[in-house]
Amino acid sequence: NTQSSSAVTCLSSGRDASGTGPLLVGGNAHGDLFLTDVRCASGLVTTAQCHSHKVVNAFLTTHSPHTLMSGSTAGDIKWWDIRKGISQPFRVVHSAKGSVTALVGHPNQPLVASGSVNQAIEIFNSTSGEQLNLLKYQSSFLGHRIPPVSCLEFHPFHTLLAVGSTDSTISLYK
């Protein structure tokens, strides 16, 4: 039980900082995050209102197992140290394009990507929060068109990003 009446909008699993405990992380439409240790009978470890808008995704980073990342439709991407709880993020980045519809972390590289309805994809360093790249709609005759982004996924071993769009296309970026 997430102890909320709001719809769950994302779920992901990972390990705790020691690498042993299975954790379930999630977010909801009211901006709440919840963290659950599936070994506990009570289940829910902590829950808090962390965003002012719907949570798009929340996940534990693999390169830093005690770090939880989350993003909301308002465009805020936050880093949390789960050893200290989820009441105060230690880093916040605001997506330059806002209206975030998708957020994904690379499973083996310190990369995170966000996509928006504003026809843009931003790539960040998930360790420092630095923006590494911005792929956006080009209106020129020969420019590449990026439709509004609906989902993102990284290849597990390469720096290859798959982008699903609202116009039923899938694009790959290296």
N, C-alpha and C positions, 0 to 999 in steps of 0.2 A: 504494500500500500504506500503510495507516494505522499499521503496526507494532504492531498490537494484535490480540488474539484475540477481543475483545469486539465485539458487534454494533453497527454504525453506527446511531444513532437519529435523526440530523438532518443535513441538508446545506443550505448556502446559498452563493450566489456574490455577489461584490462586487468593488470596485476597491481597489487599494492607496492609501496616503495621497497619492500623486502623481496619482491618478486615471487612471493608464495601465495598470497591471498587473491582469490578471484573477486573482482569488483565490477559492479554494474553502475554506470553513470548515465544520467538522463536529464532531460529538460522538458519544459512544458510551455504552453501558449501564454502563460502569465509572466514568463521570465524567470521561473524558479529552476534551480538546479538541485538534483538529489544524487547522493552517493550511497550505494548499498554494498555491504559485504555479504555475499551470498552464503557464507559459512555460518553467519549468525541466525539464530532462530527469529529474532525480531526483524532482521533484514536491514532496515533503513539505518544508516550511520548518521547522516546529516542531510538537511535540506535548508535552503535559504533562497530568498528573492535576490537574484544576482544581476538580472537584466530588467530593463523597463519595457521590453518588447519580447515577442515570441522567440524562444531559443531555437536556432536553426540546427545546431549540432553541439555536442559536448563529448570530449574524448580524452583519455589519458595518453600523453605522448610516450612513444616507445624509447626515445633517446634520453628522456628524463622521467623515470617512472613515477615520481611524486608530483609531476606537473599535470594539471587538468587544464584543458583549453576549452573555451566555449565562445559561441558567437550568436548574435541576435539579428533579427531583421532590421534593427536600427543601424546596423553597421559596426557595432562595437564588438571587438574580439578581445577576450580577457584570458589572462593566465592566472591560475590559482595553485598554491602549494597545499596539497591535501593534508600534509602533516600539520598544518596550522589551521585547518578548517577552510570553509569557503565563504567567510564573511568579508574578506578584503582581498581583492586581486593584487598581485605584485607587478602586473604590467597590463596596460590597456592600450590598444591600437584602434583607431577609428578608420574604417574603410573609407577611402577617398570617394567612392562612388555610392555609398549608402545602399539602402534597400537590398540587403544581402539575402539571397535565397539558398545558398549552399556554402558549406565550409567543410574542408577535409584536411587531415594531416597525412603526411607521407609516413608509411610504416617504418622506413629505415633511414630516412634522411631528415635533417632538421628543416622541413619545409611545411608550410600550410598555405592552402589556396582558398580564396573566397570568390564567389560568383554573385552577380547581381542582376536584377531586372533592367538595370541601366546599361546593359550590354558591355560589361567589363568583368575581367578576371584579374585579381590581384594575387601575387605570390609573395609571401613573407618568410623570413627566417624565423622559425619557431623558437629558437633560443634567444635571439635578441629583439625580435619584433620588427626588425628593419624590413622595409618594402624592397623586394628584389626585382620585381617586374610588374608591369601593368599592361595587360592586353586589353585593348578597347576597340570599340566600333570605329572603323575608318569609313568616312563618307565619300572618299575619292572613287573615281571610275574603276580603278584596279584594286582598291582597298579590300581587305578581308572583312567580311561582315560577321560580327558576333551577335547572334540573337540573344534574347534574354535567357540567362542561365537557369536551369532547373535542378541540375545535380552535377557533382564532381567526383572523380575517383582517381587516385594515383596508382600507377603500376607498382606492385610490391618491391621490385628490385631495381627498377630504372626510374629516371626522372622524366617520366612520361605521364601527362595529365589528360584524362578523358573528360570531356565536357558534354553534358546532355543539355539540350536547349528546348525551349517551348515550341519551336517550329519542327520538332521531330527529328532533328539532326544530332549527330554525335561527331565531335571534332577531337582530334588528338594533337597535343602540343608537346614538343620536346624541349 
